[in-house]
Amino acid sequence: MFTDKDTFKQHFQEQFVGQLGKPLKEATSEDIYKVIGSMIREEVGKFWAQTNTSYRESGEKQVYYLSLEFLMGRLLGNNLLNLGALNVVRAGLSELGWDLEEIEEQEADAGLGNGGLGRLAACFMDSLASLQYAGHGCGIRYKYGLFEQRIVDGNQVELPDYWLQRGNVWEERRYDKRVEVSFWGRVETREENGRLVFDTVDAEGIWAVPYDVPLIGFGGRHINTLRIWSAEASENAVRQGMQAGGSYYKYLDYSRTVESITEFLYPDDSQYEGKLLRLKQQYFLCSAGLQSILRTFDKLELPYEELPNKVAIHINDTHPTLVIPELMRILIDMKGYGWDEAWSIVTRTVSYTNHTILSEALEKWPVVMVKDLLPRVYMIIEEINKRFCAELMEKYPDQPDRIAQMAVIHDDQVRMAHLAINGSHSINGVSQLHTDILKEKEMRSFYELYPERFNNKTNGITHRRWLMHANPELSRLYTESMGDGWMTNPYELSQILNYKEDAGFRQRIQQIKLRNKQKLAAYISHKFDTSVDPTSIFDVQVKRLHGYKRQLMNILHVMHLYNEIKANPSIDRVPRTFIFGAKAAPSYYLAKRIIKLINTVAETVNRDPQVRGKLKVFFLENYSVSLAERIIPAADISEQISTASKEASGTGNMKFMMNGALTIGTMDGANVEMYEMLGAENMFIFGLNAEQVNNYYQNGQYSSAGVLARDSRIAQVINQLIQPGPFCTHENEFEEIYHSLISHNDEYFVLEDFADYARAHRDIDAAYRDTENWTRKSIANLAHSGRFASDNTIHEYAREIWKLAEKKQLSMMNI
Ligand code: 26V
């Protein structure tokens, strides 16, 4: 179908008329999108089946990546890329008068994730399939993805993201594979053949209906499955209700209540704490996922002692931790295993990744809630806690505080991280620094108890989406210069270091960056109806809005630059365009004020003729995967400026590096590992390090007011938050921001790091003037970025955590 342009065109034309029943000349771009999507589905169907058959026949170990989030973005371009059909389809469509990029725009982003954690899951799916591992995703088919962000009068407004409105060509509803998930009820205990038996009675059963999405590996032959579950009322429950005298309208109400379980994705928001619907989502995923995993395992007709050899279940953060007690429940109550045997099976099967040390993100559930919603599961959690505390008592007989601090149930709350650590054989952090902090601080007592369980797996990103798809011109240059080995072995990107001193090559790199910037400039110009200078430095910070990520420091610095130019209009500065993109959690008030501040500064700066040609600021609304693919290839500077110790890894940092941007950053998360490879000459490092931050927290000797008193530049900017002037239309407009910095002593050290941040920005200004040297630095970044390809990360997970058989290195020969 996709072998050559003419075959494609012929198939496409037939399919179009056949499927839509109208002539091609009446086609809309949405029609074209849908027809190509269905052709891809048809093309891969055979290989999907083959992959599944080979799994069944070989009995090889299967990995299931359980995650409440899969931030997949659009699939058309990437599927075509992995099928090797991108050029054929682009050329074929072009002959028919269509532009592939415009067709890609028709697809709604699958925004089933908040940010880093969800996007990591998506990158991992791509690597698993591309490396031909037997690894699948298991998630929730939310009706609404993360909210759509609009900026109205400078403020964030949230709208529902009904991504399924126009249908979803990639999914396959598999009603025949539905399973039942039970909530509520009570546990009755009886004895049977000298054994205690637990029956849950009066529970409410609902259907979990799976939708399967093919995960097409590079080469198009190996196809894994992303199975996402949707909640539906079970007709049995309905019939019983009706027979008991319920009305038709009651049924409609009831089924809506059931469907609400998978209605929307929770925003990453501290306000969610204790929300029953979120707990229901978590158990729904665990119960449905496990039933489907075990159904596949059962086909092997092996005893459950073999489960850890045939199945690995990985939990993405603590959100799916209930798989641990749920698997215990199945093994004990349904398969007849004793506690110790079951526990050994569970802990050898499950592994867990921690993604944050922010204490507000550590999940806890009120005991009463878990007990009511999941009575039998709660009994098991209680037993896990009891046995764990007994083990601790034996080890630390005279340290009751330590035991209380480590217990799974404490203060009438279930601590999910403790349950996850207890019930897994592997606990990993997502960068070396993050893992060290887990071991030495956050999870120290657990590390002392189970040192062998802790390990690091530095995050990665898929170079197929973030380089080959997002930056096709750069990819073409690579292949022309050094062949296509880098596509299957991203470490080969280091070969471009050989071209660092090649003036022609550097010029090509400069041209590609300029063209990417021109494209983004056109997009921004169109959105804002203003001009954007593509030769200015594009300085970009795109990521979720959070205090620790310090978008505030960035915008305060922009205010400072503005003040400088106003004070000295002839100052010599390389023109800069600052670009922001960020969603704030709907109830995170301060974060929303920061968005308003950024927009206010943007308005003032962009309309001031005195700074024209030197400074521009844009806040691009609704940051998403597809927008990231537009922005990142056009960036000169990547802002990775979190308070050291707070950003577990970061993955945006890697995407920018892979597209030749230079990083201004703190020694935090994976920035540290980038720095180890790049050195000070290829990165702009500034600010406190993790140890210094930690010391400040411990000795309490930081005073933001003190910084203000010492530095008049900062004082000026801070006062501009509350005094009418260029950035503040009325008195105290940004007083909450002001108070967070002054009255609340600047939790994230924005003021402390400001001076060094400004210094690093001056270094950027100086460095950018030397175009050739800048390009050398950019090339060093590109060359070392292969290390952060998620293919490497996945090989490490496969080898060290999931214990999968070694895969041989793929090459373009066997793709
Ligand atoms: C928390 C919550 C709590 C409320 C309900 C919804 C929800 C969703 C997510 C979260 C925690 C998000 C944690 C997270 O995204 N961590 C990021 O993980 C990235 C991948 O490992 C890493 O690169 C980032 O540094 C880290 O912040």
Residues whose N, C-alpha, C, O or C-beta is under 5 A from the ligand:
A	BS01	26V	N114 G116 L117 L120 Y266 P267 D268 D269 Y272 H355 T356 A361 V430 E647 A648 S649 G650 T651
